[in-house]
Amino acid sequence: MSKKELANKLNEELKNKSTAEIVEYFLTSFDNVALSSSLAAEDQVLTDMMLKIKDDANIFTLDTGRLHPETYDVMDATNLKYGIKINVFFPDSKLVQELYQTQGVNGQYESIENRKNCCGIRKIEPLKRALSQLDVWITGLRATQSVTRVDMPLVEWDDNFNVIKVNPIINWNEKDVWNYIKENKVPYNKLHDQGFPSIGCAPCTRAIKEGEDIRAGRWWWENPEHKECGLHKK
């Protein structure tokens, strides 16, 4: 059975399991499993859940060099609460220097090509390194976050990174996320209290206005169908 066939099989077999059961299955059935965390609310839920099941679960994040101060605050609070050190992957400094030379500090505003180039260097390249030794990649994606995510399954084979990708809270709504955080006293990014439902790099994230889509604050100068950095493709 190919890994893609295995992913499809598990998607069917696990679809009626609870989120905790899904997470536990992958943590106990595979050797190389990790959560890629942006340190946003959804990923904090999964961090708490994973560490309660396995206290040395692999949690990693991508430090693009342009994160909000509040994101570092929640990283520190998470490390202290759970007695861990979240693994941090940084972009290649040479590539960042070349990026600055070719499109400046904020060239991402000038074109989609520039923005995706920035995401590629600051996020995709380090993510490839992080995923290269993994069998299973756990994410905090939810279907209601974006038009680009509505059809994402629970378990899938990711051709871009050659890994089984698991989205344990894909069917959760925002209320589910915050109920879990409150009930379990999970550290969370304080930008969420300031109108930031989705948090990325500081230059590419803003608070949303009342009535706006929850992803409206990400790359707000682009059309909704373009609002992915390349980490999660359909």
C-alpha positions in Angstrom: 0.0 0.0 0.0 1.4 3.4 -1.0 1.5 6.2 1.6 -1.2 8.1 -0.4 -3.4 5.0 -0.2 -2.7 4.7 3.5 -3.7 8.3 4.0 -7.0 7.8 2.2 -7.7 4.6 4.2 -7.0 6.4 7.5 -9.2 9.3 6.4 -12.1 6.9 6.1 -11.3 4.9 9.2 -10.9 7.8 11.6 -13.6 10.2 10.4 -15.9 9.3 13.3 -13.3 9.4 16.0 -12.9 12.2 18.5 -10.1 14.7 18.0 -8.2 13.3 21.0 -8.5 9.8 19.6 -7.2 10.9 16.2 -4.2 12.7 17.8 -3.5 9.7 20.0 -3.7 7.3 17.1 -1.0 9.1 15.2 1.2 9.8 18.2 1.2 6.1 19.1 1.2 4.5 15.6 3.9 6.5 13.9 7.5 7.3 14.9 8.1 10.6 13.3 5.1 12.9 14.0 5.0 16.6 14.6 2.7 19.6 14.9 3.6 22.7 12.9 2.5 25.5 15.1 2.0 29.1 14.2 1.2 29.6 17.9 -2.3 30.7 17.0 -5.3 29.5 19.0 -5.9 26.3 16.9 -2.3 25.2 17.2 -2.3 25.9 20.9 -5.2 23.6 21.4 -3.4 20.8 19.6 -0.2 21.5 21.5 -2.0 21.1 24.8 -3.8 17.9 23.5 -0.6 16.3 22.2 1.5 17.0 25.3 -1.2 15.5 27.5 -1.0 12.3 25.4 2.8 12.3 25.0 4.9 14.7 27.1 7.7 14.8 24.6 5.6 15.3 21.5 7.3 17.2 18.7 6.0 20.7 18.3 7.8 23.1 15.9 7.3 26.6 14.6 8.7 28.7 11.9 10.4 32.0 13.0 10.3 34.1 9.8 12.1 37.0 11.4 9.0 39.2 11.1 6.7 37.9 13.8 4.7 40.0 16.2 6.1 40.4 19.7 3.0 38.8 21.1 3.8 35.7 19.2 7.1 35.4 21.0 5.3 36.0 24.3 3.0 33.0 23.8 5.9 30.8 22.7 7.7 31.6 25.9 4.5 31.1 28.0 3.9 27.7 26.3 7.5 26.6 26.9 7.1 27.5 30.6 3.7 26.0 31.1 4.5 22.6 29.6 8.2 22.5 30.5 9.3 22.1 26.8 11.3 23.9 24.2 9.3 24.4 21.0 11.6 23.5 18.1 12.2 26.6 16.0 13.2 26.6 12.3 14.6 29.8 10.8 14.9 30.8 7.1 18.3 30.6 5.4 20.1 33.9 6.2 21.7 34.1 2.8 18.3 33.8 1.1 16.9 36.5 3.3 19.7 38.8 2.4 19.2 38.2 -1.3 15.4 38.8 -0.8 16.2 42.2 0.8 18.5 43.1 -2.1 16.0 42.2 -4.8 12.7 43.5 -3.4 13.5 45.5 -0.3 12.0 45.3 3.2 8.3 45.4 2.2 8.3 44.3 -1.4 5.5 41.9 -0.6 3.0 44.7 -1.0 4.0 45.3 -4.6 2.9 42.1 -6.2 1.6 38.6 -5.5 4.8 37.3 -7.0 6.9 39.2 -4.5 4.7 38.2 -1.6 4.9 34.5 -2.5 8.6 34.8 -3.0 8.9 36.2 0.5 6.7 33.4 1.9 8.8 30.9 0.0 12.0 32.0 1.6 10.8 32.8 5.1 8.3 29.9 5.4 8.3 27.2 2.7 12.1 26.5 2.7 12.3 26.1 6.5 9.1 24.0 6.5 10.6 21.7 3.9 13.6 21.1 6.3 11.3 20.6 9.2 9.1 18.1 7.4 11.9 16.2 5.6 12.3 13.7 8.5 8.6 13.3 9.3 6.1 10.6 8.5 3.1 12.6 9.8 2.5 16.3 9.7 -0.2 17.6 12.1 -1.8 21.0 11.5 -4.4 23.2 13.1 -6.4 23.9 10.0 -10.1 24.4 10.2 -12.5 24.2 7.2 -14.3 27.5 8.2 -11.1 29.5 8.2 -10.9 30.2 4.5 -12.4 29.4 1.1 -9.2 27.6 0.3 -9.7 25.1 3.1 -13.4 24.1 2.9 -12.7 20.9 1.1 -9.6 19.7 3.1 -10.0 16.2 4.5 -9.1 14.9 8.0 -6.2 12.9 6.6 -4.5 13.4 3.3 -1.3 12.7 1.4 0.6 16.0 0.8 2.3 15.8 -2.6 4.1 19.1 -2.0 6.0 17.8 1.0 5.7 14.0 0.6 4.1 13.5 4.0 0.9 12.3 5.5 -0.9 15.4 6.6 -3.5 15.3 9.5 -6.0 18.1 10.2 -7.5 16.9 13.6 -9.7 20.0 14.2 -10.7 20.5 10.5 -14.4 20.3 11.5 -14.1 22.5 14.7 -15.7 25.9 14.7 -14.2 29.0 16.4 -16.4 28.5 19.5 -15.0 24.9 19.9 -11.5 26.3 19.9 -12.0 29.0 22.5 -14.1 26.7 24.8 -11.1 24.3 24.8 -8.6 27.1 25.5 -10.7 28.4 28.4 -11.5 25.0 29.9 -7.9 23.9 29.8 -6.2 27.2 30.6 -4.1 27.1 27.4 -1.8 30.0 26.8 -2.9 32.0 23.7 -1.7 34.9 21.6 -3.1 38.2 23.1 -3.5 39.6 19.6 -6.6 37.4 19.5 -8.1 39.8 22.0 -7.4 42.7 19.7 -9.3 41.5 16.7 -6.7 39.2 15.1 -8.4 35.8 14.5 -5.6 34.8 12.2 -2.0 35.7 13.0 1.1 35.5 10.7 4.0 37.9 10.0 3.5 41.4 11.4 3.6 43.2 8.0 1.1 40.8 6.5 -1.5 40.6 9.3 -4.0 43.1 10.6 -7.0 43.1 12.9 -10.3 42.5 11.1 -13.3 44.7 11.1 -16.8 43.7 12.4 -18.4 41.4 9.8 -15.3 40.6 7.9 -14.2 37.1 7.1 -11.8 35.7 9.8 -9.0 35.5 7.2 -9.6 39.1 6.0 -6.6 40.3 8.0 -4.1 38.1 6.2 -2.6 39.6 3.0 -5.6 42.0 3.0 -4.5 43.6 -0.3 -5.0 40.4 -2.2 -8.1 38.5 -3.4 -9.4 35.7 -1.1 -8.5 32.9 -3.4 -4.8 33.9 -3.3 -4.6 34.0 0.5 -2.3 31.1 1.2 1.5 31.2 1.5 2.1 27.8 0.0 2.2 25.8 3.2 -1.3 24.5 2.6 -2.3 23.9 -1.0 -5.5 22.4 -2.1 
